[in-house]
């Protein structure tokens, strides 16, 4: 095959540089820090960058110039010389002090990053494929945070939004001015909880608990994502943290507990099947669509179809058991510990009455609650 001409290569380079999309996310430095640790990391990065720049000016530029100026092609011959004690001491001692100058502030920052003592509150973070679970320890509040980017955008059928792949249905909410300790783990594979503005990037490892901490100064919304290659939807696992003043946070926490109490009370009543199906579609599009697809056809060879499935079109109890307990050894997660009784009943009812499935029956929240009681 004939190689591309120089003219074509230069034209491609010019187009790439001139393209607005090529420069849309262009940045020269780290994100603006929102915590003291992030500021210290930022300053440390700047310090070491200047040191590296100084080394380049003092060492590499003269070296490159000497190589070019004394090249053989212009008549220079190699000069033989022997050791120079003072010079050898200089190029040993000077780098030593440069390294010490970088190591001391770096060590201080790392020690501060690992000091999770005396927190004002603790939040447990659990990574799952492909979502985050947050549990406010001591506050009896736990919820799942899912990607909220519309499916139409993911399938390139609609323009991408401002926060494409960096938006969730339920953000993590924390108070400003408080030391928040995160205990971080994972349910299935290794994930990584990373919020650049906080200066926090901690792996979530199944069977292990790691910790990190933040103390956010200013209210605002801070975004991050899983920084570990955790599966086919690794890029669909964002993190959104809303930092509120303590009084606003207290109001938010009270409202969440009211919602939890209302959901528990509502789970006791009988729901019409159409209402369950409507609620179940929302749950399905949030938790199930990645594997089983919007049309219920699944992904051949990877994830089974729900449309026409013997399990889905079988007895409701068997269908409910699979959603609640999952299927060990497969990608089918146990949603009993992730979703509420209402959500599980709704999604089972939706699957049994969608696409080509026309069972005409469903599952009530009380059925899920009864199954849950047998687990205790």
VOVEX-966788 format. One record per residue (C-alpha): residue in three letters; residue number from 1; x, y, z. Coordinates in Angstrom, 1 decimal, decimal comma, always signed. Each point is the difference from the previous one (the first is absolute). Example, Ala and Ser with C-alpha at 12.3 -4.5 7.8 and 13.67 -1.06 7.14 Angstrom:
<sites>
+------+-----+--------+--------+--------+
| type | seq |      u |      v |      w |
+------+-----+--------+--------+--------+
|  ala |   1 |  +12,3 |   -4,5 |   +7,8 |
|  ser |   2 |   +1,4 |   +3,4 |   -0,7 |
+------+-----+--------+--------+--------+
</sites>
This chain:
<sites>
+------+-----+--------+--------+--------+
| type | seq |      u |      v |      w |
+------+-----+--------+--------+--------+
|  unk |   1 |   +0,0 |   +0,0 |   +0,0 |
|  unk |   2 |   +1,4 |   +3,4 |   -1,0 |
|  unk |   3 |   +0,9 |   +2,1 |   +3,1 |
|  unk |   4 |   -1,9 |   +3,4 |   +0,4 |
|  unk |   5 |   +1,8 |   +3,0 |   -1,4 |
|  unk |   6 |   +1,5 |   +2,7 |   +2,1 |
|  unk |   7 |   -2,6 |   +2,4 |   -1,2 |
|  unk |   8 |   -2,8 |   -2,2 |   +1,3 |
|  unk |   9 |   +1,6 |   -0,5 |   +3,3 |
|  unk |  10 |   +0,5 |   +3,8 |   +0,5 |
|  unk |  11 |   -3,6 |   +0,7 |   -1,1 |
|  unk |  12 |   -1,3 |   -2,6 |   +2,6 |
|  unk |  13 |   +2,2 |   +1,6 |   +2,7 |
|  unk |  14 |   -1,3 |   +3,5 |   -0,8 |
|  unk |  15 |   -3,7 |   -1,2 |   +0,0 |
|  unk |  16 |   +0,6 |   -1,7 |   +3,3 |
|  unk |  17 |   +1,5 |   +3,0 |   +1,7 |
|  unk |  18 |   -2,6 |   +2,4 |   -1,4 |
|  unk |  19 |   -3,0 |   -2,2 |   +0,9 |
|  unk |  20 |   -1,9 |   +1,5 |   +2,9 |
|  unk |  21 |   -0,9 |   -3,5 |   +1,2 |
|  unk |  22 |   +3,7 |   -0,8 |   +0,2 |
|  unk |  23 |   +0,5 |   +2,8 |   +2,5 |
|  unk |  24 |   -3,4 |   -0,3 |   +1,8 |
|  unk |  25 |   +1,5 |   -1,7 |   +3,1 |
|  unk |  26 |   +3,5 |   +1,5 |   -0,3 |
|  unk |  27 |   +1,5 |   +0,9 |   +3,4 |
|  unk |  28 |   +3,5 |   +0,7 |   +1,2 |
|  unk |  29 |   -0,3 |   -0,9 |   +3,7 |
|  unk |  30 |   -1,8 |   -1,9 |   +2,6 |
|  unk |  31 |   -3,7 |   +0,8 |   +0,9 |
|  unk |  32 |   -0,6 |   +2,8 |   +2,4 |
|  unk |  33 |   +0,5 |   -1,5 |   +3,5 |
|  unk |  34 |   -3,0 |   -0,1 |   +2,4 |
|  unk |  35 |   +1,8 |   -1,3 |   +3,1 |
|  unk |  36 |   +3,2 |   +0,7 |   +1,9 |
|  unk |  37 |   +1,5 |   -3,3 |   -1,1 |
|  unk |  38 |   -0,8 |   +0,8 |   -3,6 |
|  unk |  39 |   +1,6 |   +3,4 |   +0,3 |
|  unk |  40 |   +3,2 |   -1,5 |   +1,5 |
|  unk |  41 |   +0,1 |   -2,6 |   -2,9 |
|  unk |  42 |   -0,5 |   +2,9 |   -2,4 |
|  unk |  43 |   +2,9 |   +2,0 |   +1,5 |
|  unk |  44 |   +2,2 |   -3,1 |   +0,2 |
|  unk |  45 |   -0,7 |   -0,8 |   -3,7 |
|  unk |  46 |   +0,9 |   +3,6 |   -0,9 |
|  unk |  47 |   +3,2 |   -0,1 |   +2,1 |
|  unk |  48 |   +1,2 |   -3,2 |   -1,6 |
|  unk |  49 |   -0,9 |   +1,3 |   -3,5 |
|  unk |  50 |   +2,2 |   +3,0 |   +0,5 |
|  unk |  51 |   +2,8 |   -2,2 |   +1,3 |
|  unk |  52 |   -0,3 |   -2,2 |   -3,1 |
|  unk |  53 |   -0,1 |   +3,1 |   -2,2 |
|  unk |  54 |   +3,2 |   +1,3 |   +1,7 |
|  unk |  55 |   +1,8 |   -3,3 |   -0,5 |
|  unk |  56 |   -1,0 |   +0,1 |   -3,7 |
|  unk |  57 |   +1,4 |   +3,5 |   -0,4 |
|  unk |  58 |   +3,3 |   -0,7 |   +1,9 |
|  unk |  59 |   +0,7 |   -3,5 |   -1,2 |
|  unk |  60 |   -1,9 |   -1,1 |   -3,1 |
|  unk |  61 |   +0,1 |   +3,2 |   -2,1 |
|  unk |  62 |   +3,8 |   +0,4 |   +0,4 |
|  unk |  63 |   +0,4 |   -3,8 |   -0,7 |
|  unk |  64 |   -2,1 |   +0,2 |   -3,1 |
|  unk |  65 |   +1,9 |   +3,1 |   -1,2 |
|  unk |  66 |   +3,4 |   -1,7 |   +0,7 |
|  unk |  67 |   -1,0 |   -3,0 |   -2,0 |
|  unk |  68 |   -1,2 |   +2,1 |   -2,9 |
|  unk |  69 |   +2,9 |   +2,5 |   +0,1 |
|  unk |  70 |   +2,7 |   -2,6 |   +0,2 |
|  unk |  71 |   -1,4 |   -2,6 |   -2,4 |
|  unk |  72 |   +2,4 |   -2,0 |   -2,2 |
|  unk |  73 |   -1,6 |   +1,2 |   -3,2 |
|  unk |  74 |   +1,5 |   +3,6 |   +0,5 |
|  unk |  75 |   +3,5 |   -1,3 |   +0,6 |
|  unk |  76 |   +0,1 |   -0,4 |   +3,8 |
|  unk |  77 |   +2,0 |   -2,9 |   +1,4 |
|  unk |  78 |   -0,7 |   -1,8 |   +3,3 |
|  unk |  79 |   +2,0 |   +1,4 |   +2,9 |
|  unk |  80 |   +1,5 |   -2,4 |   +2,5 |
|  unk |  81 |   -0,1 |   +1,1 |   +3,7 |
|  unk |  82 |   +0,4 |   -1,6 |   +3,4 |
|  unk |  83 |   -1,9 |   +0,4 |   +3,3 |
|  unk |  84 |   -0,7 |   +3,3 |   +1,6 |
|  unk |  85 |   -0,5 |   -0,4 |   +3,7 |
|  unk |  86 |   -1,8 |   +3,3 |   +0,7 |
|  unk |  87 |   -2,4 |   -0,5 |   -2,9 |
|  unk |  88 |   -0,7 |   -3,6 |   +1,0 |
|  unk |  89 |   -0,8 |   +1,1 |   +3,6 |
|  unk |  90 |   -2,2 |   +2,8 |   -1,4 |
|  unk |  91 |   -2,2 |   -2,3 |   -2,2 |
|  unk |  92 |   -0,4 |   -2,4 |   +2,9 |
|  unk |  93 |   -0,7 |   +2,5 |   +2,9 |
|  unk |  94 |   -2,2 |   +2,5 |   -1,9 |
|  unk |  95 |   -2,6 |   -2,7 |   -1,2 |
|  unk |  96 |   +0,0 |   -1,4 |   +3,5 |
|  unk |  97 |   -1,1 |   +3,3 |   +1,5 |
|  unk |  98 |   -2,5 |   +0,5 |   -2,8 |
|  unk |  99 |   -1,6 |   -3,4 |   +0,8 |
|  unk | 100 |   -0,1 |   +0,9 |   +3,7 |
|  unk | 101 |   -1,6 |   +3,3 |   -0,8 |
|  unk | 102 |   -2,8 |   -1,9 |   -1,8 |
|  unk | 103 |   -0,3 |   -2,9 |   +2,4 |
|  unk | 104 |   -0,6 |   +2,0 |   +3,2 |
|  unk | 105 |   -3,1 |   +1,9 |   -1,1 |
|  unk | 106 |   -1,3 |   -3,1 |   -1,9 |
|  unk | 107 |   +0,3 |   -2,1 |   +3,1 |
|  unk | 108 |   -1,8 |   +2,6 |   +2,1 |
|  unk | 109 |   -2,9 |   +0,1 |   -2,5 |
|  unk | 110 |   -0,3 |   -3,8 |   -0,2 |
|  unk | 111 |   -0,1 |   -0,3 |   +3,8 |
|  unk | 112 |   -2,7 |   +2,6 |   +0,2 |
|  unk | 113 |   -2,0 |   -1,8 |   -2,7 |
|  unk | 114 |   +0,1 |   -3,2 |   +2,1 |
|  unk | 115 |   -1,0 |   +1,6 |   +3,3 |
|  unk | 116 |   -3,7 |   -0,9 |   +0,3 |
|  unk | 117 |   -0,1 |   +0,4 |   +3,8 |
|  unk | 118 |   -2,7 |   +2,0 |   +1,9 |
|  unk | 119 |   -2,5 |   +0,3 |   -2,8 |
|  unk | 120 |   -3,3 |   +1,9 |   +0,4 |
|  unk | 121 |   -1,9 |   -2,7 |   -1,9 |
|  unk | 122 |   +0,7 |   -3,2 |   -1,9 |
|  unk | 123 |   -1,5 |   -1,1 |   -3,4 |
|  unk | 124 |   +0,5 |   -3,5 |   -1,3 |
|  unk | 125 |   +0,6 |   -0,1 |   -3,8 |
|  unk | 126 |   -0,6 |   -3,3 |   -1,8 |
|  unk | 127 |   +0,8 |   -0,4 |   -3,7 |
|  unk | 128 |   -2,1 |   -2,3 |   -2,1 |
|  unk | 129 |   -0,2 |   -0,7 |   -3,7 |
|  unk | 130 |   -0,7 |   +2,8 |   -0,9 |
|  unk | 131 |   -1,3 |   +2,2 |   +2,7 |
|  unk | 132 |   +0,9 |   +1,4 |   +3,4 |
|  unk | 133 |   -1,7 |   -0,8 |   +3,3 |
|  unk | 134 |   +0,2 |   +2,6 |   +2,8 |
|  unk | 135 |   -0,9 |   -0,8 |   +3,6 |
|  unk | 136 |   +0,0 |   +2,7 |   +2,7 |
|  unk | 137 |   +1,2 |   -1,9 |   +3,0 |
|  unk | 138 |   -1,9 |   +0,7 |   +3,1 |
|  unk | 139 |   -2,7 |   +1,9 |   -1,9 |
|  unk | 140 |   -2,0 |   -3,0 |   -1,4 |
|  unk | 141 |   +0,1 |   +1,2 |   -3,5 |
|  unk | 142 |   +1,3 |   -1,9 |   -3,0 |
|  unk | 143 |   -0,6 |   +0,4 |   -3,8 |
|  unk | 144 |   +1,4 |   -0,9 |   -3,4 |
|  unk | 145 |   +1,3 |   +2,7 |   -2,3 |
|  unk | 146 |   -0,4 |   -0,9 |   -3,7 |
|  unk | 147 |   +1,0 |   +1,7 |   -3,3 |
|  unk | 148 |   -2,8 |   +2,4 |   -1,0 |
|  unk | 149 |   +1,1 |   +0,8 |   -3,6 |
|  unk | 150 |   -3,0 |   -0,8 |   -2,2 |
|  unk | 151 |   +0,2 |   -3,2 |   -2,0 |
|  unk | 152 |   -0,6 |   +2,0 |   -3,2 |
|  unk | 153 |   +3,3 |   +1,8 |   +0,5 |
|  unk | 154 |   +1,8 |   -3,2 |   +0,7 |
|  unk | 155 |   -1,2 |   -1,4 |   -3,2 |
|  unk | 156 |   +1,0 |   +3,1 |   -1,9 |
|  unk | 157 |   -3,7 |   +0,8 |   -0,9 |
|  unk | 158 |   +0,0 |   +3,4 |   +1,8 |
|  unk | 159 |   +2,5 |   +2,8 |   +0,6 |
|  unk | 160 |   +2,3 |   -0,5 |   +3,0 |
|  unk | 161 |   -0,9 |   +2,0 |   +3,0 |
|  unk | 162 |   +2,4 |   +2,3 |   +2,0 |
|  unk | 163 |   +0,8 |   -2,7 |   +2,5 |
|  unk | 164 |   +0,0 |   -3,0 |   -2,3 |
|  unk | 165 |   +1,0 |   -3,2 |   +1,9 |
|  unk | 166 |   +0,6 |   +2,1 |   +3,1 |
|  unk | 167 |   -3,6 |   +0,3 |   +1,4 |
|  unk | 168 |   -1,9 |   -2,2 |   +2,4 |
|  unk | 169 |   -3,5 |   -0,6 |   +1,3 |
|  unk | 170 |   +1,0 |   +0,4 |   +3,6 |
|  unk | 171 |   +3,2 |   +1,9 |   +0,9 |
|  unk | 172 |   +1,9 |   -0,5 |   +3,2 |
|  unk | 173 |   -0,7 |   +3,0 |   +2,3 |
|  unk | 174 |   +2,4 |   +1,2 |   +2,7 |
|  unk | 175 |   +0,3 |   +3,0 |   +2,2 |
|  unk | 176 |   +2,7 |   +2,6 |   -0,5 |
|  unk | 177 |   +2,5 |   +0,8 |   +2,8 |
|  unk | 178 |   -0,2 |   -3,6 |   +1,4 |
|  unk | 179 |   +2,6 |   -2,8 |   -0,2 |
|  unk | 180 |   -1,7 |   -2,8 |   -1,9 |
|  unk | 181 |   +1,6 |   -3,4 |   +0,2 |
|  unk | 182 |   -0,7 |   -2,5 |   -2,9 |
|  unk | 183 |   +0,3 |   -3,7 |   +0,6 |
|  unk | 184 |   +0,3 |   -1,4 |   -3,5 |
|  unk | 185 |   -0,5 |   -3,6 |   -1,3 |
|  unk | 186 |   -1,5 |   -1,9 |   -3,0 |
|  unk | 187 |   -2,5 |   -2,7 |   -0,5 |
|  unk | 188 |   +1,3 |   -1,7 |   -3,1 |
|  unk | 189 |   +3,2 |   +1,3 |   -1,7 |
|  unk | 190 |   +2,5 |   +2,7 |   +0,7 |
|  unk | 191 |   -1,4 |   +3,5 |   -0,4 |
|  unk | 192 |   +1,6 |   +3,4 |   +0,8 |
|  unk | 193 |   -1,8 |   +2,9 |   +1,7 |
|  unk | 194 |   +1,5 |   +3,2 |   -1,6 |
|  unk | 195 |   -1,0 |   +3,6 |   +0,4 |
|  unk | 196 |   +2,8 |   +2,2 |   -1,4 |
|  unk | 197 |   -1,1 |   +3,2 |   +1,8 |
|  unk | 198 |   +0,3 |   -1,8 |   +3,3 |
|  unk | 199 |   +3,4 |   -1,4 |   -0,6 |
|  unk | 200 |   -1,5 |   -3,5 |   +0,8 |
|  unk | 201 |   +0,6 |   -3,1 |   -2,1 |
|  unk | 202 |   -0,4 |   -3,2 |   +2,0 |
|  unk | 203 |   -0,4 |   -3,6 |   -1,4 |
|  unk | 204 |   -3,0 |   -1,9 |   +1,1 |
|  unk | 205 |   +1,0 |   -3,7 |   +0,3 |
|  unk | 206 |   -2,3 |   -2,9 |   +0,7 |
|  unk | 207 |   +0,5 |   -1,4 |   +3,5 |
|  unk | 208 |   +2,1 |   +2,9 |   +1,2 |
|  unk | 209 |   -0,8 |   +3,4 |   +1,5 |
|  unk | 210 |   +2,0 |   +3,1 |   -0,9 |
|  unk | 211 |   -0,6 |   +3,4 |   +1,3 |
|  unk | 212 |   +0,4 |   +3,7 |   -1,0 |
|  unk | 213 |   -1,3 |   +3,3 |   +1,2 |
|  unk | 214 |   -1,0 |   +3,4 |   -1,2 |
|  unk | 215 |   -0,9 |   +3,4 |   +1,5 |
|  unk | 216 |   -1,6 |   +2,1 |   -2,7 |
|  unk | 217 |   +0,2 |   +3,8 |   +0,5 |
|  unk | 218 |   -2,6 |   +1,4 |   -2,5 |
|  unk | 219 |   -3,5 |   -1,2 |   -0,9 |
|  unk | 220 |   -0,3 |   -1,4 |   -3,5 |
|  unk | 221 |   -0,2 |   -3,0 |   -2,2 |
|  unk | 222 |   +3,1 |   -2,1 |   -0,6 |
|  unk | 223 |   +0,3 |   -2,7 |   -2,6 |
|  unk | 224 |   +2,2 |   -3,1 |   -0,4 |
|  unk | 225 |   -0,2 |   -3,5 |   -1,3 |
|  unk | 226 |   +1,3 |   -3,5 |   +0,5 |
|  unk | 227 |   +3,7 |   +0,0 |   -0,9 |
|  unk | 228 |   +0,5 |   -3,8 |   -0,2 |
|  unk | 229 |   -0,8 |   -2,1 |   -3,1 |
|  unk | 230 |   -2,9 |   -1,9 |   +1,6 |
|  unk | 231 |   -1,9 |   -1,4 |   -2,9 |
|  unk | 232 |   -1,8 |   +0,8 |   -3,3 |
|  unk | 233 |   -1,8 |   +3,0 |   +1,6 |
|  unk | 234 |   +3,0 |   +1,4 |   +1,9 |
|  unk | 235 |   -0,6 |   +3,4 |   -1,6 |
|  unk | 236 |   -3,6 |   +0,0 |   +1,2 |
|  unk | 237 |   +0,8 |   +0,1 |   +3,7 |
|  unk | 238 |   +0,1 |   +3,7 |   +1,0 |
|  unk | 239 |   +0,3 |   +1,7 |   +3,4 |
|  unk | 240 |   -1,9 |   +3,2 |   +0,9 |
|  unk | 241 |   +0,4 |   +1,6 |   +3,4 |
|  unk | 242 |   -2,0 |   +2,9 |   +1,2 |
|  unk | 243 |   +1,5 |   +2,0 |   +2,8 |
|  unk | 244 |   -2,5 |   +2,0 |   +2,1 |
|  unk | 245 |   +0,2 |   +2,4 |   +2,9 |
|  unk | 246 |   -0,6 |   -1,9 |   +3,3 |
|  unk | 247 |   -3,6 |   +1,4 |   +0,4 |
|  unk | 248 |   -1,0 |   -0,9 |   -3,5 |
|  unk | 249 |   +1,6 |   -3,5 |   +0,4 |
|  unk | 250 |   -2,1 |   -0,5 |   +3,2 |
|  unk | 251 |   -3,2 |   +0,9 |   -1,9 |
|  unk | 252 |   +1,0 |   -2,4 |   -2,8 |
|  unk | 253 |   +0,7 |   -2,8 |   +2,4 |
|  unk | 254 |   -3,4 |   +0,5 |   +1,7 |
|  unk | 255 |   -1,7 |   -0,1 |   -3,4 |
|  unk | 256 |   +1,7 |   -3,2 |   -0,9 |
|  unk | 257 |   -1,1 |   -1,7 |   +3,2 |
|  unk | 258 |   -3,6 |   +1,2 |   -0,7 |
|  unk | 259 |   +0,2 |   -1,6 |   -3,5 |
|  unk | 260 |   +1,3 |   -3,3 |   +1,5 |
|  unk | 261 |   -2,8 |   -0,1 |   +2,5 |
|  unk | 262 |   -2,6 |   +0,8 |   -2,7 |
|  unk | 263 |   +1,4 |   -2,7 |   -2,3 |
|  unk | 264 |   -0,2 |   -2,6 |   +2,8 |
|  unk | 265 |   -3,6 |   +1,0 |   +0,7 |
|  unk | 266 |   -0,9 |   -0,1 |   -3,6 |
|  unk | 267 |   +1,4 |   -3,4 |   -0,5 |
|  unk | 268 |   -2,9 |   -1,4 |   +2,1 |
|  unk | 269 |   -2,8 |   +0,8 |   -2,4 |
|  unk | 270 |   -1,2 |   -1,7 |   -3,1 |
|  unk | 271 |   +1,1 |   +1,6 |   -3,3 |
|  unk | 272 |   -1,9 |   -0,3 |   -3,3 |
|  unk | 273 |   +2,0 |   -1,9 |   -2,7 |
|  unk | 274 |   +0,2 |   +3,0 |   -2,4 |
|  unk | 275 |   +1,5 |   +2,1 |   +2,8 |
|  unk | 276 |   +2,6 |   -2,6 |   +0,8 |
|  unk | 277 |   +0,9 |   -0,4 |   -3,7 |
|  unk | 278 |   +0,5 |   +3,8 |   -0,4 |
|  unk | 279 |   +2,3 |   +0,2 |   +3,1 |
|  unk | 280 |   +1,8 |   -3,2 |   -1,1 |
|  unk | 281 |   +1,0 |   +1,5 |   -3,3 |
|  unk | 282 |   +1,9 |   +2,7 |   +1,8 |
|  unk | 283 |   +1,7 |   -2,5 |   +2,2 |
|  unk | 284 |   +0,9 |   -2,2 |   -3,0 |
|  unk | 285 |   +1,5 |   +2,8 |   -2,0 |
|  unk | 286 |   +2,2 |   +1,0 |   +2,9 |
|  unk | 287 |   +1,1 |   -3,4 |   +1,2 |
|  unk | 288 |   -0,5 |   -2,7 |   -2,7 |
|  unk | 289 |   +0,2 |   +1,6 |   -3,5 |
|  unk | 290 |   +3,8 |   -0,2 |   -0,2 |
|  unk | 291 |   -0,1 |   -3,8 |   -0,1 |
|  unk | 292 |   -3,4 |   -0,9 |   -1,3 |
|  unk | 293 |   -0,5 |   +3,0 |   -2,4 |
|  unk | 294 |   -3,0 |   +2,3 |   -0,3 |
|  unk | 295 |   -1,8 |   -2,6 |   -2,2 |
|  unk | 296 |   +0,6 |   -2,8 |   +2,5 |
|  unk | 297 |   +2,0 |   -1,9 |   -2,7 |
|  unk | 298 |   +3,2 |   -0,2 |   +2,1 |
|  unk | 299 |   +3,5 |   -0,4 |   -1,6 |
|  unk | 300 |   +0,4 |   -3,4 |   -1,6 |
|  unk | 301 |   +2,8 |   -1,9 |   +1,6 |
|  unk | 302 |   +0,3 |   +2,4 |   +2,9 |
|  unk | 303 |   -3,3 |   +0,8 |   +1,6 |
|  unk | 304 |   -3,3 |   -2,0 |   -0,5 |
|  unk | 305 |   -3,1 |   +1,5 |   -1,6 |
|  unk | 306 |   -3,0 |   +0,7 |   +2,3 |
|  unk | 307 |   -2,4 |   +0,2 |   -3,0 |
|  unk | 308 |   -1,4 |   -3,5 |   -0,3 |
|  unk | 309 |   +2,1 |   -1,3 |   +3,0 |
|  unk | 310 |   -1,3 |   -3,2 |   +1,7 |
|  unk | 311 |   +0,9 |   +1,5 |   +3,3 |
|  unk | 312 |   -1,9 |   +3,3 |   -0,6 |
|  unk | 313 |   -3,0 |   -1,8 |   -1,4 |
|  unk | 314 |   +0,0 |   -2,6 |   +2,8 |
|  unk | 315 |   -1,3 |   +0,2 |   +3,5 |
|  unk | 316 |   +0,3 |   +3,5 |   +1,6 |
|  unk | 317 |   +1,8 |   -1,5 |   +3,1 |
|  unk | 318 |   +2,8 |   -1,4 |   -2,1 |
|  unk | 319 |   +0,4 |   +3,3 |   -1,9 |
|  unk | 320 |   +0,0 |   +1,9 |   +3,3 |
|  unk | 321 |   +2,6 |   -2,3 |   +1,5 |
|  unk | 322 |   +2,4 |   +0,5 |   -2,9 |
|  unk | 323 |   -0,2 |   +3,8 |   +0,2 |
|  unk | 324 |   +0,3 |   +0,0 |   +3,8 |
|  unk | 325 |   +2,9 |   -2,6 |   +0,3 |
|  unk | 326 |   +1,6 |   +0,3 |   -3,4 |
|  unk | 327 |   +1,8 |   -2,9 |   -1,6 |
|  unk | 328 |   +3,4 |   -0,9 |   +1,5 |
|  unk | 329 |   +2,8 |   -0,4 |   -2,5 |
|  unk | 330 |   -1,6 |   +2,4 |   -2,5 |
|  unk | 331 |   -0,3 |   +3,7 |   -0,4 |
|  unk | 332 |   -3,5 |   -0,1 |   +1,4 |
|  unk | 333 |   +0,2 |   +1,9 |   +3,2 |
|  unk | 334 |   -2,1 |   -0,5 |   +3,2 |
|  unk | 335 |   -2,2 |   +3,0 |   +0,1 |
|  unk | 336 |   -1,6 |   -0,8 |   +3,3 |
|  unk | 337 |   +2,7 |   +2,0 |   +1,8 |
|  unk | 338 |   -0,1 |   +2,8 |   -2,5 |
|  unk | 339 |   -3,6 |   +0,9 |   -0,8 |
|  unk | 340 |   -3,0 |   +0,6 |   +2,2 |
|  unk | 341 |   -3,0 |   -2,4 |   +0,2 |
|  unk | 342 |   -1,9 |   +2,5 |   -2,2 |
|  unk | 343 |   +2,6 |   +0,1 |   -2,7 |
|  unk | 344 |   +0,5 |   -3,8 |   -0,1 |
|  unk | 345 |   -3,8 |   -0,6 |   -0,3 |
|  unk | 346 |   -0,3 |   +2,6 |   -2,7 |
|  unk | 347 |   +2,9 |   -1,2 |   -2,2 |
|  unk | 348 |   -1,2 |   -3,6 |   +0,2 |
|  unk | 349 |   -3,5 |   +1,1 |   -1,0 |
|  unk | 350 |   +1,4 |   +2,0 |   -2,8 |
|  unk | 351 |   +2,1 |   -2,8 |   -1,4 |
|  unk | 352 |   -2,9 |   -2,4 |   +0,1 |
|  unk | 353 |   -2,2 |   +2,3 |   -2,0 |
|  unk | 354 |   +2,3 |   +1,7 |   -2,6 |
|  unk | 355 |   +1,2 |   -0,7 |   -3,5 |
|  unk | 356 |   -1,4 |   -3,5 |   -0,9 |
|  unk | 357 |   -0,6 |   -1,0 |   +3,6 |
|  unk | 358 |   -3,8 |   +0,3 |   +0,8 |
|  unk | 359 |   -0,4 |   -1,8 |   +3,2 |
|  unk | 360 |   -2,6 |   +2,3 |   +1,4 |
|  unk | 361 |   +1,3 |   -0,4 |   +3,6 |
|  unk | 362 |   +2,5 |   +1,6 |   +2,2 |
|  unk | 363 |   +1,6 |   +0,1 |   +3,5 |
|  unk | 364 |   -1,1 |   +2,2 |   +2,8 |
|  unk | 365 |   +2,5 |   +1,7 |   +2,4 |
|  unk | 366 |   -1,3 |   -2,1 |   +2,9 |
|  unk | 367 |   +1,0 |   -3,1 |   -1,9 |
|  unk | 368 |   +3,6 |   +1,4 |   -0,1 |
|  unk | 369 |   -0,2 |   +0,9 |   +3,7 |
|  unk | 370 |   -1,1 |   -3,6 |   +0,8 |
|  unk | 371 |   +3,0 |   -1,4 |   -1,9 |
|  unk | 372 |   +2,3 |   +2,5 |   +1,7 |
|  unk | 373 |   -1,3 |   -1,2 |   +3,4 |
|  unk | 374 |   +1,0 |   -3,6 |   -0,8 |
|  unk | 375 |   +3,6 |   +1,2 |   -0,5 |
|  unk | 376 |   +0,3 |   +1,2 |   +3,6 |
+------+-----+--------+--------+--------+
</sites>
